[in-house]
Amino acid sequence: MNVKILLVALFSSTIFSLSAQARPVKVCLEDSQWFPMIYKNHKGEISGVQVDIIKGALEKLNIKYSLNMLPWKRCLMKVSEGDYDAALGASYSDERSKYLYYPKNAKKNSMLNGKHNKRVAQSVYVAINLKSQNYIFDGNLSKVPVPVYIPAGFSIAEDLKGVGVLVDDGAKKDILNFKKLLRGEKGTVIAIEGFAKAYIESSDKKKFFSISSRSVKSKSNYLAFSKKSKIKSQVVGYIWDAIEVERKKNITKLYRKHKSY
């Protein structure tokens, strides 16, 4: 649908007062430097492509909100308990769907490795190895040097375990996994492409690491809502619609804005 038409349809259908949504929408998000999606800038402010998209969507709907960074597993736990209304950046998994509401057809989209219209953004995962390993990911997961290092709580860990890949998901942050790989001189780090490139380019590690040109996985990230949240389902639907509008309108500009730390 054309963005202008979608804007008219969305905001004409939300003439009903969203001021009834008096309590701020409480959102938690991962506390690591998940650049360029979610990170803290040099001023210590929560920033990133996904952050700007949901801020723009909620502000256009005149919905107040709060953002709080937590370790990812704790964020998901708090959302499952209803302490937070939503988790930003959550990709679909069957386990998470037990306590999270996703936009319609999120499961089917995940199985097809596709891009959902109601996503906040799309995350592309890549494989990172030491240049000394003389290995470049070619799409065959059975040949990936193990263990594969992935941060705790990331759903891609379950995807890889499901196809028999040995996974180490004990670390809380991507940076710790890079250090594990460098220290142990074996295995593979799987991380978001944007973060991997930014970390390697902005450090003295460029001479050590190589990044696969072929992606390991592509996932739609959502603002997924707790099934224990008191936010009305109608309001959740309008928020997802507003996210779609905001992303289509501004995604290219936001990637340019967040091209470096």
Beta strands, then each sheet from edge to edge (+ up, - down):
strand 1: 25-30
strand 2: 39-40
strand 3: 46-47
strand 4: 65-70
strand 5: 86-90
strand 6: 100-101
strand 7: 121-130
strand 8: 148-149
strand 9: 167-168
strand 10: 188-192
strand 11: 209-226
sheet 1: 4+ 1+ 5+ 11- 6+
sheet 2: 4+ 1+ 5+ 11- 7+ 10- 8- 9-
sheet 3: 2+ 3-
end
